[in-house]
Structures are given as C-alpha cells and as structure tokens.
C-alpha cells in the first residue's frame, strides 16, 4: 500500500545548506522507491490558516518510507534542512485502492451506539 512522507515547512530561513539538501535528497529516497509528488509548488489555502510550504514524497509502502527516514544517507543530510527550516514531517500510509469511506462511517456509528 502506498505511503507518503509529508512535510509542512512553516518557516524557512534561506541558506546554502538548503540548496545542498535539495541537491542530495533524491539520491536518499530513490533506493526505497521514493519520488517527489509535491515540491516547490504554490498552494491555495481554501480553509483555515496555512503558513508555509508542503513537500510530499511517495513510497511503495510504509516500510520503505521508514527505511528511507532511518537510512544513514538521509540521516547524514537531515541537519542541512533542520538547521534552517521549522516544520513538521509525518510518514503516513495511504488507503487501499478499493477503500470505501462508508465502511469507516459505519464503524463510527456502531461505536457511538454501543
């Protein structure tokens, strides 16, 4: 099942280390089947307050996403980002191709009625 690394970058302080990080990051996730899905694109806030940027990397599964995050190659470059960018990063598993939200709604209703 597809998984994603999603970063909400709230505050970016421009620095040459960020450029180095961007130059090197693809080589860290490609061995795990990762690829950029969202990077460096403008967004439109349609509800609430969203300050900053978003980056999304797709992986074949959550295990690959976790192995990338924990890999020596990524751990080596992570400080290039974290010294100059404030934000949050999550790893999240996608839903199955045949996912039906009605099943989730039914489980919620059943839990509420018991």
C-alpha positions as CSV (number, residue, x, y, z in Angstrom):
1,X,0.0,0.0,0.0
2,X,1.4,3.4,-1.0
3,X,2.8,5.6,1.8
4,X,3.8,9.2,2.0
5,X,6.3,11.4,3.7
6,X,4.6,14.8,4.1
7,X,6.4,17.9,5.4
8,X,4.7,21.1,6.4
9,X,7.5,23.7,6.2
10,X,6.3,26.6,8.3
11,X,9.4,28.8,8.4
12,X,12.3,28.7,6.0
13,X,15.5,30.7,6.6
14,X,17.3,30.8,3.2
15,X,20.7,29.2,3.4
16,X,23.1,27.5,1.0
17,X,22.8,24.3,3.1
18,X,19.1,24.0,2.0
19,X,20.3,24.1,-1.6
20,X,22.7,21.3,-0.8
21,X,20.0,19.3,0.9
22,X,17.7,19.7,-2.2
23,X,20.5,18.6,-4.5
24,X,21.2,15.4,-2.4
25,X,17.8,14.3,-1.2
26,X,16.6,12.4,-4.3
27,X,19.6,10.0,-4.0
28,X,18.5,9.2,-0.5
29,X,14.9,8.1,-1.3
30,X,15.2,6.7,-4.8
31,X,16.7,3.4,-3.5
32,X,13.5,2.9,-1.5
33,X,11.2,3.6,-4.5
34,X,10.5,7.2,-3.4
35,X,9.7,10.1,-5.7
36,X,8.6,13.6,-5.3
37,X,4.9,14.2,-5.6
38,X,4.8,17.8,-4.4
39,X,7.8,20.0,-4.1
40,X,8.3,23.7,-4.7
41,X,4.8,24.3,-5.9
42,X,2.4,27.1,-4.9
43,X,-0.7,26.1,-2.9
44,X,-4.1,27.6,-2.4
45,X,-5.4,27.7,1.1
46,X,-9.2,27.1,0.9
47,X,-9.9,26.7,4.6
48,X,-8.1,27.7,7.8
49,X,-4.7,29.2,8.0
50,X,-1.8,27.5,6.3
51,X,1.6,29.2,6.7
52,X,4.5,27.8,4.7
53,X,5.0,25.2,2.1
54,X,4.3,21.5,1.7
55,X,6.5,18.7,0.3
56,X,5.2,15.2,-0.4
57,X,7.3,12.1,-1.3
58,X,5.6,8.9,-2.3
59,X,6.8,5.4,-1.4
60,X,5.7,1.9,-2.4
61,X,4.8,1.2,1.3
62,X,5.2,2.4,4.8
63,X,8.2,0.1,5.4
64,X,10.1,1.7,2.6
65,X,9.3,5.2,3.9
66,X,10.5,4.3,7.4
67,X,13.7,2.7,6.0
68,X,14.4,5.9,4.0
69,X,13.8,8.1,7.1
70,X,16.1,5.9,9.2
71,X,18.7,5.4,6.5
72,X,22.3,6.6,7.1
73,X,22.2,8.5,3.8
74,X,19.1,10.6,4.9
75,X,20.3,11.0,8.5
76,X,23.5,12.5,7.1
77,X,21.7,15.3,5.2
78,X,18.8,15.9,7.5
79,X,20.7,18.5,9.6
80,X,21.1,20.6,6.4
81,X,17.3,21.0,6.5
82,X,16.6,21.1,10.2
83,X,19.1,23.9,10.9
84,X,17.2,26.3,8.7
85,X,13.6,25.1,8.4
86,X,11.0,24.8,11.1
87,X,8.2,22.4,10.4
88,X,6.6,19.0,10.9
89,X,7.2,15.8,9.0
90,X,4.9,12.7,9.1
91,X,5.0,9.3,7.5
92,X,1.5,8.1,6.6
93,X,0.1,5.0,5.0
94,X,-2.3,5.5,2.1
95,X,-5.6,3.7,1.8
96,X,-6.3,0.6,-0.3
97,X,-7.3,1.1,-3.9
98,X,-10.8,-0.2,-3.1
99,X,-11.2,1.8,0.1
100,X,-14.8,2.7,0.9
101,X,-15.3,5.6,3.4
102,X,-18.8,4.3,4.1
103,X,-17.2,1.3,6.0
104,X,-15.4,3.8,8.2
105,X,-18.6,5.8,8.8
106,X,-20.5,2.6,9.7
107,X,-17.8,1.6,12.2
108,X,-18.0,5.1,13.8
109,X,-21.8,4.9,14.1
110,X,-21.6,1.4,15.5
111,X,-19.0,2.5,18.1
112,X,-21.1,5.5,19.1
113,X,-24.3,3.5,19.5
114,X,-22.7,0.9,21.8
